[in-house]
Amino acid sequence: MTMGEPDGYVPSSHASALYLRIVPIAVIQLGFTFAVAHWRPDDAGFSPLNLTLLLAGVLLLPFRYRFPVWVLAGTLATTLGYILADGPKGPFIAAFAMSGANALIRGHRRSVLIAFGITFLALPWLDFMLGRTPAPSWIFVMAVGAWLAVLFTVTELVRQRRLRAADEMRKKKVAESRRADEERVRIARELHDSVAHNMALINLQAGIALHLADELPEQTRSALTTIRTSSKEALVELRSILGVLRSVDSAAERAPVAGLARLDDLVKRADAAGIAVALSIDGDPGRITGTVDRSAYRIIQEALTNVAKHSNRKQAAITIEIGAQAVDLTVTDPGTASTTTTDLSEGGNGLIGMRERAAAVGGSLTAGPELARGWTVHARLPLDAEGS
């Protein structure tokens, strides 16, 4: 949409279409004025200046969408110039009328009123003031005023109608957005009720197993403890995240949305699950905030999940390098890249989710095997994504 246009109205961007639209005005202003001059031989003949002023007023019209006030001023100047040049009478004011209606539709009411006021004074009185004709009759003066008033009123009605149509369109979009929000809330409710129920059962069964099976091997007890702790934290986090979309019990346990501040807890849980994690941070983590902070945490979390699921060596190295403009995250698994792991790069949901999180903040993510051994996930996230 070009500058100065009302909402919901977009003129053609093609120059040929813009010029085709002024053909009727050109016919009226040039052709009819020529015809009137032919029918009234007593009028002064056309001079090169008269023709130039008539043509200039028409040629300004294609620019009325982008510069409505300037085109209005230009056509007013050509119209007054035509009167001063003593051109033959006729519909030489057609281009000015079109530019005035265009400017009024775009909301430049004051400019249009000034231009119409000047026209109301100039059309009946300018020739008289120059000594060319006697004083105009009051009928002619009132006719000029009535014509300008009708033009202003009709154009204002069109403008109001367009504004109402634009307002209805905005209301429709708001209603559609509200319906989409309601659908998201419904999906959130279904997701919470389904996932939370199963996670609660997992947590409960793990707790019962730990309570009853005192003679279990230490590795088994450690795995059950990890399952119980992870499922409990997942329940709390699920309620915190879904609480953004729907109201939850105010007395329910809450946890902050996951970010790099909870990275130590993530590393401890990975260690408890049997994954040896080496963490290295270069820079001030406090500079990573908002969406970038949450995305960075989720990318690392998903990368560790892939190590747990697919690596034949339960080891991972996490490197976070915080630069002036971006943060680089690297999660390296030194194990052999299996076929299953390689398949992840071709469309696994985990990698798709990581790429989407990186792209959401204007960053990028790559993942793949390191030559013959290992698997590396690398993400670069801009630190100024919150302001973009």
ChimeraX attribute file (.defattr): number of C-alpha atoms within 10 A of each C-alpha:
attribute: neighborCount
match mode: 1-to-1
recipient: residues
	/A:1	14
	/A:2	13
	/A:3	10
	/A:4	17
	/A:5	20
	/A:6	16
	/A:7	15
	/A:8	13
	/A:9	11
	/A:10	11
	/A:11	12
	/A:12	12
	/A:13	10
	/A:14	8
	/A:15	10
	/A:16	10
	/A:17	12
	/A:18	17
	/A:19	15
	/A:20	11
	/A:21	12
	/A:22	18
	/A:23	12
	/A:24	12
	/A:25	21
	/A:26	22
	/A:27	14
	/A:28	19
	/A:29	22
	/A:30	19
	/A:31	16
	/A:32	16
	/A:33	21
	/A:34	21
	/A:35	12
	/A:36	15
	/A:37	19
	/A:38	13
	/A:39	10
	/A:40	13
	/A:41	10
	/A:42	9
	/A:43	14
	/A:44	13
	/A:45	14
	/A:46	15
	/A:47	12
	/A:48	7
	/A:49	14
	/A:50	22
	/A:51	14
	/A:52	12
	/A:53	22
	/A:54	24
	/A:55	17
	/A:56	16
	/A:57	27
	/A:58	25
	/A:59	16
	/A:60	20
	/A:61	26
	/A:62	19
	/A:63	15
	/A:64	20
	/A:65	22
	/A:66	15
	/A:67	17
	/A:68	26
	/A:69	21
	/A:70	16
	/A:71	26
	/A:72	27
	/A:73	17
	/A:74	19
	/A:75	28
	/A:76	23
	/A:77	16
	/A:78	24
	/A:79	25
	/A:80	19
	/A:81	16
	/A:82	22
	/A:83	19
	/A:84	14
	/A:85	15
	/A:86	18
	/A:87	22
	/A:88	23
	/A:89	17
	/A:90	17
	/A:91	16
	/A:92	29
	/A:93	23
	/A:94	22
	/A:95	29
	/A:96	28
	/A:97	19
	/A:98	20
	/A:99	29
	/A:100	30
	/A:101	23
	/A:102	23
	/A:103	26
	/A:104	23
	/A:105	23
	/A:106	18
	/A:107	17
	/A:108	16
	/A:109	16
	/A:110	11
	/A:111	18
	/A:112	21
	/A:113	15
	/A:114	11
	/A:115	19
	/A:116	21
	/A:117	13
	/A:118	13
	/A:119	21
	/A:120	19
	/A:121	13
	/A:122	17
	/A:123	19
	/A:124	20
	/A:125	17
	/A:126	18
	/A:127	17
	/A:128	14
	/A:129	12
	/A:130	10
	/A:131	10
	/A:132	10
	/A:133	11
	/A:134	11
	/A:135	13
	/A:136	14
	/A:137	10
	/A:138	10
	/A:139	9
	/A:140	12
	/A:141	15
	/A:142	13
	/A:143	14
	/A:144	16
	/A:145	19
	/A:146	13
	/A:147	12
	/A:148	18
	/A:149	13
	/A:150	11
	/A:151	16
	/A:152	20
	/A:153	13
	/A:154	11
	/A:155	18
	/A:156	18
	/A:157	12
	/A:158	14
	/A:159	19
	/A:160	13
	/A:161	12
	/A:162	17
	/A:163	16
	/A:164	12
	/A:165	14
	/A:166	16
	/A:167	14
	/A:168	12
	/A:169	14
	/A:170	14
	/A:171	12
	/A:172	12
	/A:173	12
	/A:174	12
	/A:175	12
	/A:176	12
	/A:177	12
	/A:178	12
	/A:179	12
	/A:180	12
	/A:181	14
	/A:182	14
	/A:183	12
	/A:184	14
	/A:185	18
	/A:186	14
	/A:187	14
	/A:188	19
	/A:189	17
	/A:190	12
	/A:191	14
	/A:192	18
	/A:193	11
	/A:194	11
	/A:195	14
	/A:196	19
	/A:197	13
	/A:198	14
	/A:199	19
	/A:200	16
	/A:201	13
	/A:202	17
	/A:203	23
	/A:204	14
	/A:205	15
	/A:206	20
	/A:207	16
	/A:208	13
	/A:209	14
	/A:210	18
	/A:211	9
	/A:212	9
	/A:213	11
	/A:214	10
	/A:215	9
	/A:216	12
	/A:217	9
	/A:218	10
	/A:219	12
	/A:220	13
	/A:221	17
	/A:222	16
	/A:223	16
	/A:224	20
	/A:225	19
	/A:226	21
	/A:227	21
	/A:228	22
	/A:229	15
	/A:230	18
	/A:231	21
	/A:232	18
	/A:233	16
	/A:234	17
	/A:235	21
	/A:236	18
	/A:237	18
	/A:238	18
	/A:239	22
	/A:240	19
	/A:241	17
	/A:242	17
	/A:243	18
	/A:244	11
	/A:245	16
	/A:246	15
	/A:247	11
	/A:248	13
	/A:249	9
	/A:250	8
	/A:251	6
	/A:252	10
	/A:253	11
	/A:254	17
	/A:255	14
	/A:256	11
	/A:257	14
	/A:258	18
	/A:259	18
	/A:260	20
	/A:261	16
	/A:262	12
	/A:263	17
	/A:264	11
	/A:265	11
	/A:266	19
	/A:267	20
	/A:268	15
	/A:269	16
	/A:270	22
	/A:271	16
	/A:272	16
	/A:273	19
	/A:274	17
	/A:275	19
	/A:276	16
	/A:277	20
	/A:278	14
	/A:279	14
	/A:280	12
	/A:281	12
	/A:282	12
	/A:283	13
	/A:284	11
	/A:285	15
	/A:286	10
	/A:287	14
	/A:288	21
	/A:289	18
	/A:290	13
	/A:291	17
	/A:292	26
	/A:293	21
	/A:294	17
	/A:295	23
	/A:296	26
	/A:297	20
	/A:298	20
	/A:299	26
	/A:300	25
	/A:301	17
	/A:302	16
	/A:303	26
	/A:304	27
	/A:305	15
	/A:306	17
	/A:307	23
	/A:308	19
	/A:309	12
	/A:310	20
	/A:311	22
	/A:312	15
	/A:313	16
	/A:314	20
	/A:315	20
	/A:316	26
	/A:317	16
	/A:318	21
	/A:319	18
	/A:320	22
	/A:321	16
	/A:322	22
	/A:323	14
	/A:324	10
	/A:325	10
	/A:326	18
	/A:327	24
	/A:328	19
	/A:329	22
	/A:330	24
	/A:331	25
	/A:332	25
	/A:333	29
	/A:334	20
	/A:335	20
	/A:336	18
	/A:337	22
	/A:338	15
	/A:339	9
	/A:340	12
	/A:341	19
	/A:342	16
	/A:343	12
	/A:344	17
	/A:345	16
	/A:346	11
	/A:347	11
	/A:348	13
	/A:349	11
	/A:350	16
	/A:351	21
	/A:352	15
	/A:353	15
	/A:354	25
	/A:355	18
	/A:356	17
	/A:357	23
	/A:358	24
	/A:359	16
	/A:360	15
	/A:361	19
	/A:362	17
	/A:363	20
	/A:364	18
	/A:365	21
	/A:366	15
	/A:367	20
	/A:368	18
	/A:369	20
	/A:370	16
	/A:371	9
	/A:372	9
	/A:373	13
	/A:374	19
	/A:375	25
	/A:376	20
	/A:377	23
	/A:378	20
	/A:379	24
	/A:380	22
	/A:381	26
	/A:382	21
	/A:383	23
	/A:384	16
	/A:385	17
	/A:386	12
	/A:387	5
	/A:388	7
